[in-house]
Amino acid sequence: MRNHNNELLRTLISEGSAYISLYDYHPDAISIMDLEGKYIHANPAALQLTGYSLDTLIDLPSYEMFTSENMERRNFYLQRAKEKESHHFDLCFRDKQSQEIEMSVTYIPIIVKDEVVGVYSISRDVSEHRHTQKRLEQSEKLLQTIHQQAKDIIAFTDQDGTFVTISSGLQELLGYSPEELIGRSFVELCATGNSTENYGQYFKSGLLTTEIQHKQGHKVWIEASIQQVKDNEENSEKFLIIARNITPRKQAEAHLERSERNLRRAQRIAQIGSWEWDMVQGKLTCSEELHQIYRMNINDQPDPLAAWLSLVHPEDLEHMQQVITDATEGIASEDYFRILPVSGQVRVMFSQTDVEKDEKGQIRRIVGIVQDITERHKMEQRLRTSEKQYRLISENSLDLISRHALDGQYNYLYASPASYSLLGYTPDQLINTSPYDYIHPEDRHIIQDELSAQLATSQKYSITVRFRHKEGHYLWLESTGKYTYEESSGDLIELTCISRDVTDRRISERKLQESQQRYKSLFEYSPSAVYSMTLQGQFQTLNPHLATLTGYSKEELLKMNMTDLIEKGDLGRTVEHFDVAVTGIPQKYETTIVRKDKEHRELSVTNVPIYVDQHIVGVYGLANDITERTRYVQQIEKLSYEHALILNSVSEGIYGTDIEGKTIFMNPAACKMLGYLLGELIGKDTHELIHHTKSDGSLFPIEDCFIHTTFMDGKPRFVNEEVFFRKDGSSFLVQYRVTPLYNREQIIGVVVVFTDITNEREIIRAKELAEQAALAKSEFLAMMSHEIRTPMNGIIGMTDLLLESDLLEEQREYADIISQSSRALLNILNDVLDFSKIEAGKLALDNQLFALDECVSGVVDLFMKLAEDKGIALSYAIDKNIPDAIIGDPGRIRQVLVNLVGNALKFTVQGSIDVTVKNLATLQDEMLWLEFSVKDTGMGIPTHQMHRLFQSFSQLHPVINRKQGGTGLGLAISKKMVELMGGTIEVESREHEGSEFRFTLFCGSSA
């Protein structure tokens, strides 16, 4: 099949005599390929381009003519031609001399009877064109880099001042994009209204200082260098404008404005003179450069200092004399001053001084530099004629300028003085060191890769890396550099770099990005309709919610004014609010709009002025649909009236509170019982007014109040008896029911319905009788316990002495019985005394730092002998994460543990008793939440008797108690002591299986 197609192809070639001349003499290389891409024929131009003869070209393998990459590209378009498609593409061809030729190629399918039998290849050598194009692209990229990185505006205008091109720095300076100003006149931007004639005069002068109108309406001062240039291509005259923002300078002190501006420009190219004042010899020595600056050889003057001061401007003389005085006192400084040389022309200087002291702290010498800023300014103007020098000086002169050796480490050969102010290093400290010593380790590969790439292309590079300051922190530096070459030999000489601190810019860009993202999220996803308007009310931006709210599309709204939406009846009032917002006062109001479907919607609107550089440039709007809320409020008002009729007719007291406990309503019956007027209670805390004290006279914490508890858990409660207080301070017993108020499944308050069930006298009498009875009982128990303890201690003491004497066995047995009974009676008295103290509220805690292990082990040791006698295993364990020492009352903790372990031993016949201490949590302020547990395998407690467990004088096993002794106060005292220490106690028990008593305490940590 292939041979048949090739024969047919050759026949067509031989019969195409009408096109042979075109084929043979066409300047482009034309060849014919078969469907496998093998050359069948080629015209003379193709043979001349490749250097091959026709026979050689036909027999030549494709891999010798094309690289693998170009082969893939060639095969791709060959396949497209076989699919009856014609394409134009670039291809690199290797000629007979093995030189690569860049060609522009077109593949055209050869179709016979609707079948592709071959492919025409038409090629043109574009190597020189591509080379020229690359140079042009490099130039354009370099120019684009200048336009993008330069803070100044670089623009070209025609002779009428109309912008032809303009750099992107325009956006940051004036708010316009380059596209917005191309085709417009420079004069249109001038805020001073200069005419075209004045514009031409400025062009002749070469320097223009004027105000420019910012896109947002405010004015920006610029300084523009204008130079007439000739466009060789168009054979026309154009103007080059290089402008920068000098607004900050204009805002500085007015009488130094022009001087300060000249200073900042001149510092970039200034020469520096030095001087040294030997304080020991009293000799002032100046460098030759300083003599040139002052136009006087100061060293030859009889009094060099007086000669120098004679040149200082009269207005600056007093200040410079003070600078000299400060230097002699050891104070270094930086100053600006003016001089009047013999020529009479005022020149501006920048001075830096430093003081050197000896080991005794005495000033040895004062050294300084003086910089003639005036000459640097003049030099800057001259350097503007050179585009390359302008880039280096005008854009980067206040930044670090450095030269580097091509030694692999790019050691510093030179560093400008800006290295000290920028990085904290003097130039001498940087010289002969490598930039890699200071660049952040994560960024080193960036500069290595970039320098390697630019070495191959000889192009200018720009990178941003982190550079270590002398103080240790890192700065973001933006470095621009280029290799320099020997003009005659083309050999590499060194690398020149210009670096600037862009840390603030990086931070600002990140903050701006975050701020923009937050604003965008707030704008796009706010549930409210958010929009911005011009000062005339025209919509500028809006989020989707405004379109949804109004029924108009975003495109329709952007063509509308906000007044187009307002219902006629509200239009006047709405415009008044908008006009006030335009003056700078935010407004919040309600209005009515008419949707696209003619439906009326009630809106709550907030208008806030938009400030840019302290100028109001527009108005923000936030709108919420309150139509349903308005209707809901109307329904509520109707229901409120009906409910008021019901509330006013009942005899029970009824009131409601909000989530903060403030009264929101109260019926007349409640007001009458409490003795208040309705206005005196609305908005007031009802707990503080009527529910602040318990029936026993103690304060009633709000946490214990059932009304507050209902609000917290949402459960209704019925309280049979509590005390409310009237306005006059009297109290009365009430029975009340508290019910939560819900709105959309959220508790918004409670309703209390109460009834007076007693009178004030009965409450006071009952309270006094209870207090007197409690006091009499406590005093009696305390007195009796104390009176009985005294003789009992005597009996115990004498019995102990008797037991130490020689007694008969029967006598010793009687004495032991007396001792044991006395001690048992003393324990009972101690329990009764502790119980009476607790009841009277006189039992005090003694919190201190103590060893927990000693406390617990002491309790266990106390009962260990008894446990061993009964064959019971007694052990204890303390969590490892509990500190060795904690803060608490060790005596009361020990007493509770003794009661619990003693009970466990009393009711356990066999098995074990385990005492454990666990740390449930470590809270704020190093507080520990500890759980103490005493677990036994005793007889357990019947479920029906669990409620009697912590009751006073209650004994669940009377038979055992009679045998073992006890008053039934141990657990009651333990419960009250645990609660006194701020904890809780509980028990889990199963009859015949055992019990576990647990109590939790909050203890301080020694950590």
Buried (B, 14 or more C-beta within 10 A) or exposed (E): EEEEBBEBBBEBBEEEEEEEEEBEEBEBBBBBBBBEBBBBBBBBBBBEBBBBEBEEBBEBEBEEBBEEEBBEBBBEBBEBBBEEEEEEBEBBBBBBEEEEBBBBBBBBBBEEEEEBBBBBBBBBBBBEEBEEEEEEEBEEEBBEBBBEBBEBBBBBBBEEBBBBEBBBBBBEBBBBEBEBBBEBBBBEBBBEEBEEEBBBEBBEEEEBBBBBBBBEEBBBBBBBBBBEEEEEEEEEEBBBBBBBBBBEBBEEEEEEBEBBBBBBBBBBBBBBBBBBBEBEEEEBBBBEBBBBBBEBBBBEBEEBEEBBBEBBBEEBBEEBEEBBEBBEEEEEBEBBBBBBEEEEEEBBBBBBBEBEEEEEEEBEBBBBBBBBBBBBBBBBBEBBEEBEBBBBBBBBBBBBBBBBBBEEEBBBBEBBBBBBEBBBBEBEBBBEBBBBEBBEEEBEEBBEEBBEEBBEEEBBBBBBBBBBBEEEEBBBBBBBBBBBEEEEEEEEBBBBBBBBBBBEBBEEEEEEEEEEEEEEEEBEEBEBBBBBBBBEBBBEBBBEBBBEBBBBEEEBBBEBBBEBBBBEEBBEEBBEBBBBBBEEEEBEBBBBBBEEEEEEBBBBBBBBBBEBEEEBBBBBBBBBBBEEEBEEEEEEEEEEEEEEEEBEEEEBBBBBBBEEBBBBBBBBBBBEBBBBEBEBBBEBBBBEBBBBBBBEEEEBEBEEBBBBBBBEEBEEBEBEEBBBBBBEEBBBBBBBBBBBBEEEEEBBBBBBBBBBBBEBEEBEEBBEEEEEEBEEEBEEBBEBBEEBBEEBEEBBEBBEEBBEEEBEEEEBEBBEEBBEBBBEBBBBBBBBBBBBBBBBEEBEEEEEEBBBBEBBBBBBEBBBEBBEEBEBEBEBEBBEEBBEBBBBBBBBBBBBBBBBBBBBBBBBEEEBBBBBBBBEEBEEEEBBBBBBBBBBBBBBBBEEEEEBBBBBEBBBBEEBBEEBBBBBBBBBBBBBBBEBBEBEBEBBBEEEEBBBBBBBBBBBBEE
